[in-house]
Amino acid sequence: MFLILALYFVAGTSLAGIFIVAALTAGLTTAQPIIWAAVIGFVVAVPVVWLLARRLRA
């Protein structure tokens, strides 16, 4: 459980940052698209972390 939580903190913030930069690059500079990009990044991180943790435990 600690491994998943530690990976989520790293992957969640990284993916949220990547999605925010992508939104800003696309010209979406208002608050709502930036917030949605961060939320999507955190949601996408859940299966990524789950697969990564499963792979590391094997």
Phi, psi and omega per residue, in radians:
M1 nan -0.684 3.128
F2 -1.122 -0.635 3.128
L3 -1.106 -0.782 3.142
I4 -1.114 -0.751 -3.134
L5 -1.146 -0.759 3.126
A6 -1.133 -0.739 3.103
L7 -1.151 -0.631 -3.126
Y8 -1.155 -0.677 3.115
F9 -1.060 -0.695 -3.124
V10 -1.331 -0.892 -3.072
A11 -1.218 -0.646 -3.137
G12 -1.108 -0.811 3.138
T13 -1.223 -0.617 3.124
S14 -1.154 -0.829 -3.139
L15 -1.180 -0.641 3.077
A16 -1.096 -0.735 3.100
G17 -1.113 -0.706 3.110
I18 -1.107 -0.754 3.142
F19 -1.183 -0.623 3.099
I20 -1.156 -0.768 3.110
V21 -1.096 -0.690 3.100
A22 -1.109 -0.713 3.118
A23 -1.148 -0.733 3.118
L24 -1.166 -0.651 3.095
T25 -1.147 -0.573 3.122
A26 -1.333 -0.066 3.101
G27 1.605 0.182 3.118
L28 -1.557 1.592 -2.992
T29 -1.853 0.095 3.088
T30 -1.510 2.979 -3.032
A31 -1.203 -0.703 -3.041
Q32 -1.094 -0.834 3.097
P33 -1.122 -0.561 3.132
I34 -1.206 -0.728 3.099
I35 -1.126 -0.756 3.118
W36 -1.106 -0.664 3.110
A37 -1.098 -0.711 3.109
A38 -1.150 -0.754 3.134
V39 -1.098 -0.770 3.124
I40 -1.098 -0.686 3.092
G41 -1.066 -0.742 3.119
F42 -1.187 -0.616 3.128
V43 -1.246 -0.708 3.119
V44 -1.137 -0.485 -3.119
A45 -1.186 -0.424 -3.093
V46 -1.073 -0.972 3.124
P47 -1.192 -0.527 3.106
V48 -1.102 -0.803 3.139
V49 -1.169 -0.685 3.139
W50 -1.077 -0.802 3.122
L51 -1.156 -0.710 3.140
L52 -1.140 -0.762 3.134
A53 -1.146 -0.689 3.108
R54 -1.117 -0.675 3.127
R55 -1.208 -0.673 -3.140
L56 -1.231 -0.554 3.138
R57 -1.298 -0.430 -3.098
A58 -1.315 nan nan
